[in-house]
Structures are given as structure tokens and as C-alpha cells.
Amino acid sequence: MSRDIDDLQLIDRVLAGEQNVYAQLVERYKSYAFTIALKVLNVRQDAEEAAQDAFIKAYHNLAKFNREAKFSTWLYRIVFNTAVSLRRTRKVTFQDIPESAVAPGYDTEKTLEKSDRKRFIEAGLARLNEADRVALTLFYLKELSLEEIGDITGMPANTVKVRIHRARLRLADEMKTILKNESLLL
């Protein structure tokens, strides 16, 4: 709760004319904002643009922020909507996520296994629709509650719960297909 109070204090300072204080809010939430935008857009440059645009929109609408809500949830909703709008205006093409380089001599079986697992999961997520990708990312990777995800996506918490359940099933099906195709290449 202290972070929420701290956010409100920063917002009060920005609204009182200390515009440079907004940079503290940006710094605090830029990673989450970028992650949400990236899950919607799948292109790093577009995600950066959407996150930046969302922060600008949030700044201009800060006086309209409902102090009963969490700032982070309000901001993530703006990021989500901005990313969805940007996606509609651009043709997004899916790109492979490049493998990270592993230091020579460190190529253990465990590292390769972890790398393969991550690659397969990312490939499976890429095959899901945007709403499923966002819901799974926010729930499992960002560990947001069903209510927070609902606030961000505009869905009731029960709908989010059902979406996550169904998205997990679809991801499992996609993983089976990917792994089956992978085994055929071996």
C-alpha cells in the first residue's frame, strides 16, 4: 500500500506544477508498460513507441486519474489501449525472437534445455491471439491479480479467469504441435 500512497504523492506534486517529478513515475513503471506493449505488438520498436505514447497520454490526463484506483492499473490500461490502437494502424508481422548468445565453454545441457524451453514457450505464445498472450503474461509473468488484469483489459475478473484457463489450454495445444513438429526434424 505504501507504493500506492507514494504514487499519489508524486501525482500531487506533478499536478502542483513539478512536472519533472513525472519522470519518477515513468522510471517506476516503464518496464511493465513496455512488457504489456510488447505482448500486444510483438515488435520491440513499436512497443517502445506505444509505451512512450501511453506515458504522454497518462501525463496529459493525470488530473482525471481516479484516486480510488491504483495508478499502475490505470496506466497499464492506457498502455494496453495505446498498443492495441497502434496495432490496428500498422500491419504487424511476427518475427522470431533471436536466441541469446551463450558464453563459450558454458554450453551445458541444462542451459540448452532452458533455452529450448524458453524458445518453445515463446513460439507457442506467438501463435495465440493478442488477448490470450496479454492475459497469460500479466498473470504468470507479472503476477497481477485477476482484478488488476480485468482493470487493464476492461474485462470482469471472472472473464479474465476463464480467458486464462482457456489460453493455457490453447498454449498447451500449440506446444504439443510445436514439439511434435520439432521431433519430426530430429
C-alpha atoms as an extended CHARMM CRD file, in Angstrom:
* protein
*
       186  EXT
         1         1  MET       CA              0.0000000000        0.0000000000        0.0000000000  PROA      1               0.0000000000
         2         2  SER       CA              2.9280000000        2.3640000000        0.6090000000  PROA      2               0.0000000000
         3         3  ARG       CA              3.7620000000        2.3540000000       -3.1080000000  PROA      3               0.0000000000
         4         4  ASP       CA              0.1980000000        3.4470000000       -3.9010000000  PROA      4               0.0000000000
         5         5  ILE       CA              0.4620000000        6.2890000000       -1.3800000000  PROA      5               0.0000000000
         6         6  ASP       CA              3.8660000000        7.2150000000       -2.8000000000  PROA      6               0.0000000000
         7         7  ASP       CA              2.3530000000        7.2580000000       -6.3040000000  PROA      7               0.0000000000
         8         8  LEU       CA             -0.3930000000        9.5890000000       -5.1040000000  PROA      8               0.0000000000
         9         9  GLN       CA              2.1750000000       11.9220000000       -3.5360000000  PROA      9               0.0000000000
        10        10  LEU       CA              4.1260000000       12.0410000000       -6.7890000000  PROA      10              0.0000000000
        11        11  ILE       CA              0.9300000000       12.6980000000       -8.7320000000  PROA      11              0.0000000000
        12        12  ASP       CA              0.0450000000       15.5510000000       -6.3630000000  PROA      12              0.0000000000
        13        13  ARG       CA              3.4830000000       17.0760000000       -6.9200000000  PROA      13              0.0000000000
        14        14  VAL       CA              3.1440000000       16.8110000000      -10.7000000000  PROA      14              0.0000000000
        15        15  LEU       CA             -0.3100000000       18.3890000000      -10.5970000000  PROA      15              0.0000000000
        16        16  ALA       CA              1.0620000000       21.1530000000       -8.3580000000  PROA      16              0.0000000000
        17        17  GLY       CA              3.4860000000       22.1190000000      -11.1210000000  PROA      17              0.0000000000
        18        18  GLU       CA              6.5510000000       19.9350000000      -10.5170000000  PROA      18              0.0000000000
        19        19  GLN       CA              6.4130000000       18.3340000000      -13.9590000000  PROA      19              0.0000000000
        20        20  ASN       CA              9.9140000000       16.8620000000      -13.6570000000  PROA      20              0.0000000000
        21        21  VAL       CA              8.6430000000       14.5600000000      -10.8700000000  PROA      21              0.0000000000
        22        22  TYR       CA              6.6650000000       12.6360000000      -13.5010000000  PROA      22              0.0000000000
        23        23  ALA       CA              9.9760000000       11.0790000000      -14.5510000000  PROA      23              0.0000000000
        24        24  GLN       CA              9.9340000000        9.1090000000      -11.2700000000  PROA      24              0.0000000000
        25        25  LEU       CA              6.6090000000        7.5280000000      -12.1890000000  PROA      25              0.0000000000
        26        26  VAL       CA              7.9060000000        6.7570000000      -15.6800000000  PROA      26              0.0000000000
        27        27  GLU       CA             11.0280000000        5.1390000000      -14.2420000000  PROA      27              0.0000000000
        28        28  ARG       CA              8.9580000000        3.0670000000      -11.8150000000  PROA      28              0.0000000000
        29        29  TYR       CA              6.5710000000        1.6540000000      -14.4240000000  PROA      29              0.0000000000
        30        30  LYS       CA              8.4350000000        1.7320000000      -17.7430000000  PROA      30              0.0000000000
        31        31  SER       CA              9.4200000000       -1.9360000000      -17.6350000000  PROA      31              0.0000000000
        32        32  TYR       CA              5.8550000000       -3.1870000000      -17.0950000000  PROA      32              0.0000000000
        33        33  ALA       CA              4.4940000000       -0.7380000000      -19.6690000000  PROA      33              0.0000000000
        34        34  PHE       CA              6.9800000000       -1.9480000000      -22.2570000000  PROA      34              0.0000000000
        35        35  THR       CA              6.2110000000       -5.6120000000      -21.4840000000  PROA      35              0.0000000000
        36        36  ILE       CA              2.4820000000       -5.1060000000      -21.9610000000  PROA      36              0.0000000000
        37        37  ALA       CA              3.0090000000       -3.2190000000      -25.2200000000  PROA      37              0.0000000000
        38        38  LEU       CA              5.4440000000       -5.8530000000      -26.4860000000  PROA      38              0.0000000000
        39        39  LYS       CA              2.9890000000       -8.6840000000      -25.8030000000  PROA      39              0.0000000000
        40        40  VAL       CA              0.3580000000       -6.8680000000      -27.8560000000  PROA      40              0.0000000000
        41        41  LEU       CA              2.6150000000       -5.7120000000      -30.6950000000  PROA      41              0.0000000000
        42        42  ASN       CA              5.4360000000       -8.3070000000      -30.8320000000  PROA      42              0.0000000000
        43        43  VAL       CA              7.8060000000       -5.7060000000      -32.2880000000  PROA      43              0.0000000000
        44        44  ARG       CA             10.2660000000       -4.0630000000      -29.9230000000  PROA      44              0.0000000000
        45        45  GLN       CA             10.3480000000       -0.6860000000      -31.6790000000  PROA      45              0.0000000000
        46        46  ASP       CA              6.5470000000       -0.4730000000      -31.8410000000  PROA      46              0.0000000000
        47        47  ALA       CA              6.2850000000       -1.4860000000      -28.1770000000  PROA      47              0.0000000000
        48        48  GLU       CA              8.7100000000        1.2630000000      -27.1790000000  PROA      48              0.0000000000
        49        49  GLU       CA              6.6750000000        3.7840000000      -29.1650000000  PROA      49              0.0000000000
        50        50  ALA       CA              3.3840000000        2.5970000000      -27.6560000000  PROA      50              0.0000000000
        51        51  ALA       CA              4.7660000000        2.7140000000      -24.1040000000  PROA      51              0.0000000000
        52        52  GLN       CA              6.1270000000        6.2140000000      -24.6650000000  PROA      52              0.0000000000
        53        53  ASP       CA              2.8350000000        7.3970000000      -26.1700000000  PROA      53              0.0000000000
        54        54  ALA       CA              0.9560000000        5.8820000000      -23.2320000000  PROA      54              0.0000000000
        55        55  PHE       CA              3.1050000000        7.7660000000      -20.7190000000  PROA      55              0.0000000000
        56        56  ILE       CA              2.4100000000       11.0000000000      -22.6100000000  PROA      56              0.0000000000
        57        57  LYS       CA             -1.3360000000       10.2800000000      -22.6090000000  PROA      57              0.0000000000
        58        58  ALA       CA             -1.2300000000        9.4690000000      -18.9020000000  PROA      58              0.0000000000
        59        59  TYR       CA              0.6190000000       12.7120000000      -18.1880000000  PROA      59              0.0000000000
        60        60  HSD       CA             -1.9510000000       14.7800000000      -20.0780000000  PROA      60              0.0000000000
        61        61  ASN       CA             -4.8230000000       13.0140000000      -18.2970000000  PROA      61              0.0000000000
        62        62  LEU       CA             -3.2740000000       12.8750000000      -14.8210000000  PROA      62              0.0000000000
        63        63  ALA       CA             -5.8470000000       15.3080000000      -13.4200000000  PROA      63              0.0000000000
        64        64  LYS       CA             -8.5860000000       12.8170000000      -14.4580000000  PROA      64              0.0000000000
        65        65  PHE       CA             -6.9750000000        9.9280000000      -12.5620000000  PROA      65              0.0000000000
        66        66  ASN       CA             -9.4290000000        8.3610000000      -10.0970000000  PROA      66              0.0000000000
        67        67  ARG       CA             -7.5730000000        8.3410000000       -6.7850000000  PROA      67              0.0000000000
        68        68  GLU       CA             -9.5920000000        5.3370000000       -5.6260000000  PROA      68              0.0000000000
        69        69  ALA       CA             -7.8470000000        3.1750000000       -8.2320000000  PROA      69              0.0000000000
        70        70  LYS       CA             -4.2270000000        2.1000000000       -8.3680000000  PROA      70              0.0000000000
        71        71  PHE       CA             -2.0950000000        4.2940000000      -10.5990000000  PROA      71              0.0000000000
        72        72  SER       CA             -0.3340000000        1.2510000000      -12.0520000000  PROA      72              0.0000000000
        73        73  THR       CA             -3.6110000000       -0.3340000000      -13.1550000000  PROA      73              0.0000000000
        74        74  TRP       CA             -4.8030000000        2.9410000000      -14.6860000000  PROA      74              0.0000000000
        75        75  LEU       CA             -1.5010000000        3.3630000000      -16.5330000000  PROA      75              0.0000000000
        76        76  TYR       CA             -1.4460000000       -0.2330000000      -17.7890000000  PROA      76              0.0000000000
        77        77  ARG       CA             -4.9440000000        0.2040000000      -19.1840000000  PROA      77              0.0000000000
        78        78  ILE       CA             -3.7090000000        3.2310000000      -21.1390000000  PROA      78              0.0000000000
        79        79  VAL       CA             -0.6890000000        1.2350000000      -22.3560000000  PROA      79              0.0000000000
        80        80  PHE       CA             -2.8750000000       -1.6780000000      -23.4270000000  PROA      80              0.0000000000
        81        81  ASN       CA             -5.3080000000        0.5600000000      -25.3250000000  PROA      81              0.0000000000
        82        82  THR       CA             -2.4660000000        2.5210000000      -26.9460000000  PROA      82              0.0000000000
        83        83  ALA       CA             -0.7600000000       -0.6810000000      -28.0850000000  PROA      83              0.0000000000
        84        84  VAL       CA             -4.0000000000       -2.1140000000      -29.4700000000  PROA      84              0.0000000000
        85        85  SER       CA             -4.6420000000        1.1570000000      -31.3570000000  PROA      85              0.0000000000
        86        86  LEU       CA             -1.1180000000        1.1420000000      -32.7730000000  PROA      86              0.0000000000
        87        87  ARG       CA             -1.5150000000       -2.4790000000      -33.8280000000  PROA      87              0.0000000000
        88        88  ARG       CA             -4.6650000000       -1.5860000000      -35.7470000000  PROA      88              0.0000000000
        89        89  THR       CA             -2.8720000000        1.2020000000      -37.6210000000  PROA      89              0.0000000000
        90        90  ARG       CA              0.1210000000       -0.9310000000      -38.5920000000  PROA      90              0.0000000000
        91        91  LYS       CA              0.4690000000       -4.3040000000      -40.1520000000  PROA      91              0.0000000000
        92        92  VAL       CA              2.3760000000       -6.2230000000      -37.5520000000  PROA      92              0.0000000000
        93        93  THR       CA              4.4860000000       -9.0990000000      -38.7500000000  PROA      93              0.0000000000
        94        94  PHE       CA              5.5890000000      -11.8120000000      -36.3940000000  PROA      94              0.0000000000
        95        95  GLN       CA              9.3260000000      -12.1270000000      -36.0490000000  PROA      95              0.0000000000
        96        96  ASP       CA             11.4090000000      -14.7900000000      -34.4230000000  PROA      96              0.0000000000
        97        97  ILE       CA             12.9240000000      -13.8140000000      -31.1230000000  PROA      97              0.0000000000
        98        98  PRO       CA             16.6820000000      -14.1050000000      -31.5040000000  PROA      98              0.0000000000
        99        99  GLU       CA             18.4460000000      -16.6100000000      -29.3380000000  PROA      99              0.0000000000
       100       100  SER       CA             20.6560000000      -15.0660000000      -26.6930000000  PROA      100             0.0000000000
       101       101  ALA       CA             24.3430000000      -15.7880000000      -27.0640000000  PROA      101             0.0000000000
       102       102  VAL       CA             25.8560000000      -18.1540000000      -24.5270000000  PROA      102             0.0000000000
       103       103  ALA       CA             29.4530000000      -17.6610000000      -23.4440000000  PROA      103             0.0000000000
       104       104  PRO       CA             31.8700000000      -20.2240000000      -24.8790000000  PROA      104             0.0000000000
       105       105  GLY       CA             32.5110000000      -23.1150000000      -22.5550000000  PROA      105             0.0000000000
       106       106  TYR       CA             29.2460000000      -22.5040000000      -20.6960000000  PROA      106             0.0000000000
       107       107  ASP       CA             27.0690000000      -24.5600000000      -23.0480000000  PROA      107             0.0000000000
       108       108  THR       CA             25.8880000000      -27.0770000000      -20.5120000000  PROA      108             0.0000000000
       109       109  GLU       CA             22.9830000000      -29.3990000000      -21.1590000000  PROA      109             0.0000000000
       110       110  LYS       CA             20.9330000000      -27.5370000000      -18.5570000000  PROA      110             0.0000000000
       111       111  THR       CA             21.4950000000      -24.1920000000      -20.2950000000  PROA      111             0.0000000000
       112       112  LEU       CA             20.4550000000      -25.6570000000      -23.6430000000  PROA      112             0.0000000000
       113       113  GLU       CA             17.3720000000      -27.2260000000      -22.0890000000  PROA      113             0.0000000000
       114       114  LYS       CA             16.3400000000      -23.9200000000      -20.5150000000  PROA      114             0.0000000000
       115       115  SER       CA             16.9780000000      -22.0780000000      -23.7680000000  PROA      115             0.0000000000
       116       116  ASP       CA             14.9150000000      -24.6110000000      -25.7390000000  PROA      116             0.0000000000
       117       117  ARG       CA             12.0890000000      -24.4450000000      -23.2250000000  PROA      117             0.0000000000
       118       118  LYS       CA             12.0100000000      -20.6580000000      -23.4270000000  PROA      118             0.0000000000
       119       119  ARG       CA             12.1090000000      -20.7500000000      -27.2460000000  PROA      119             0.0000000000
       120       120  PHE       CA              9.2210000000      -23.2330000000      -27.4190000000  PROA      120             0.0000000000
       121       121  ILE       CA              7.1080000000      -21.2600000000      -24.9480000000  PROA      121             0.0000000000
       122       122  GLU       CA              7.7250000000      -18.0240000000      -26.8540000000  PROA      122             0.0000000000
       123       123  ALA       CA              6.8210000000      -19.7740000000      -30.1050000000  PROA      123             0.0000000000
       124       124  GLY       CA              3.6360000000      -21.1140000000      -28.5050000000  PROA      124             0.0000000000
       125       125  LEU       CA              2.7010000000      -17.6900000000      -27.1340000000  PROA      125             0.0000000000
       126       126  ALA       CA              3.2890000000      -16.1180000000      -30.5470000000  PROA      126             0.0000000000
       127       127  ARG       CA              0.6450000000      -18.4400000000      -32.0140000000  PROA      127             0.0000000000
       128       128  LEU       CA             -2.0050000000      -17.2500000000      -29.5280000000  PROA      128             0.0000000000
       129       129  ASN       CA             -4.2050000000      -14.2380000000      -30.0940000000  PROA      129             0.0000000000
       130       130  GLU       CA             -3.1910000000      -10.9570000000      -28.5100000000  PROA      130             0.0000000000
       131       131  ALA       CA             -5.7270000000      -11.1030000000      -25.6510000000  PROA      131             0.0000000000
       132       132  ASP       CA             -4.5500000000      -14.5860000000      -24.6130000000  PROA      132             0.0000000000
       133       133  ARG       CA             -0.8600000000      -13.5560000000      -24.7570000000  PROA      133             0.0000000000
       134       134  VAL       CA             -1.5210000000      -10.4680000000      -22.6460000000  PROA      134             0.0000000000
       135       135  ALA       CA             -3.6290000000      -12.3380000000      -20.0830000000  PROA      135             0.0000000000
       136       136  LEU       CA             -1.0500000000      -15.1130000000      -19.6200000000  PROA      136             0.0000000000
       137       137  THR       CA              1.8310000000      -12.6380000000      -19.4180000000  PROA      137             0.0000000000
       138       138  LEU       CA              0.1350000000      -10.4020000000      -16.8720000000  PROA      138             0.0000000000
       139       139  PHE       CA             -0.9820000000      -13.3330000000      -14.7180000000  PROA      139             0.0000000000
       140       140  TYR       CA              2.0640000000      -15.5900000000      -14.7820000000  PROA      140             0.0000000000
       141       141  LEU       CA              4.9900000000      -13.3050000000      -15.5450000000  PROA      141             0.0000000000
       142       142  LYS       CA              3.8720000000      -10.0540000000      -13.9360000000  PROA      142             0.0000000000
       143       143  GLU       CA              1.8580000000      -11.8630000000      -11.2400000000  PROA      143             0.0000000000
       144       144  LEU       CA             -1.0660000000       -9.4470000000      -11.3560000000  PROA      144             0.0000000000
       145       145  SER       CA             -4.3730000000      -10.3930000000       -9.7700000000  PROA      145             0.0000000000
       146       146  LEU       CA             -7.4390000000      -11.2620000000      -11.8320000000  PROA      146             0.0000000000
       147       147  GLU       CA             -8.9770000000       -7.9430000000      -10.7900000000  PROA      147             0.0000000000
       148       148  GLU       CA             -5.9240000000       -5.9550000000      -11.8940000000  PROA      148             0.0000000000
       149       149  ILE       CA             -5.8580000000       -7.7400000000      -15.2460000000  PROA      149             0.0000000000
       150       150  GLY       CA             -9.5720000000       -7.0460000000      -15.6010000000  PROA      150             0.0000000000
       151       151  ASP       CA             -8.9850000000       -3.3600000000      -14.9500000000  PROA      151             0.0000000000
       152       152  ILE       CA             -6.2330000000       -3.2660000000      -17.5780000000  PROA      152             0.0000000000
       153       153  THR       CA             -8.1130000000       -5.2020000000      -20.2480000000  PROA      153             0.0000000000
       154       154  GLY       CA            -11.6080000000       -3.9530000000      -19.4500000000  PROA      154             0.0000000000
       155       155  MET       CA            -12.9510000000       -7.4310000000      -18.6620000000  PROA      155             0.0000000000
       156       156  PRO       CA            -14.6420000000       -8.6340000000      -15.4660000000  PROA      156             0.0000000000
       157       157  ALA       CA            -12.3610000000      -10.7140000000      -13.2010000000  PROA      157             0.0000000000
       158       158  ASN       CA            -14.3950000000      -13.8850000000      -13.8600000000  PROA      158             0.0000000000
       159       159  THR       CA            -13.9720000000      -13.4190000000      -17.6060000000  PROA      159             0.0000000000
       160       160  VAL       CA            -10.2230000000      -12.9760000000      -17.0880000000  PROA      160             0.0000000000
       161       161  LYS       CA            -10.1380000000      -16.2150000000      -15.0880000000  PROA      161             0.0000000000
       162       162  VAL       CA            -11.8980000000      -18.0870000000      -17.8940000000  PROA      162             0.0000000000
       163       163  ARG       CA             -9.6620000000      -16.4660000000      -20.5340000000  PROA      163             0.0000000000
       164       164  ILE       CA             -6.5090000000      -17.5110000000      -18.6510000000  PROA      164             0.0000000000
       165       165  HSD       CA             -7.8000000000      -21.0610000000      -18.2840000000  PROA      165             0.0000000000
       166       166  ARG       CA             -8.6840000000      -21.3350000000      -21.9670000000  PROA      166             0.0000000000
       167       167  ALA       CA             -5.4580000000      -19.6170000000      -23.0270000000  PROA      167             0.0000000000
       168       168  ARG       CA             -3.4650000000      -22.1730000000      -21.0310000000  PROA      168             0.0000000000
       169       169  LEU       CA             -5.2840000000      -24.9700000000      -22.8370000000  PROA      169             0.0000000000
       170       170  ARG       CA             -4.6380000000      -23.3350000000      -26.2190000000  PROA      170             0.0000000000
       171       171  LEU       CA             -0.9760000000      -22.8170000000      -25.2900000000  PROA      171             0.0000000000
       172       172  ALA       CA             -0.7030000000      -26.4870000000      -24.3150000000  PROA      172             0.0000000000
       173       173  ASP       CA             -2.1740000000      -27.4870000000      -27.6960000000  PROA      173             0.0000000000
       174       174  GLU       CA              0.2240000000      -25.1720000000      -29.5130000000  PROA      174             0.0000000000
       175       175  MET       CA              3.1430000000      -26.5790000000      -27.5210000000  PROA      175             0.0000000000
       176       176  LYS       CA              2.1390000000      -30.1340000000      -28.4960000000  PROA      176             0.0000000000
       177       177  THR       CA              2.0600000000      -29.1090000000      -32.1660000000  PROA      177             0.0000000000
       178       178  ILE       CA              5.4020000000      -27.3170000000      -31.9320000000  PROA      178             0.0000000000
       179       179  LEU       CA              7.0760000000      -30.1830000000      -30.0900000000  PROA      179             0.0000000000
       180       180  LYS       CA              5.5860000000      -32.7440000000      -32.4890000000  PROA      180             0.0000000000
       181       181  ASN       CA              6.9500000000      -30.7710000000      -35.4500000000  PROA      181             0.0000000000
       182       182  GLU       CA             10.2850000000      -30.3930000000      -33.6780000000  PROA      182             0.0000000000
       183       183  SER       CA             10.5520000000      -34.1190000000      -33.0760000000  PROA      183             0.0000000000
       184       184  LEU       CA              9.9390000000      -34.7690000000      -36.7720000000  PROA      184             0.0000000000
       185       185  LEU       CA             13.0050000000      -32.6710000000      -37.5730000000  PROA      185             0.0000000000
       186       186  LEU       CA             15.2350000000      -34.7710000000      -35.3330000000  PROA      186             0.0000000000
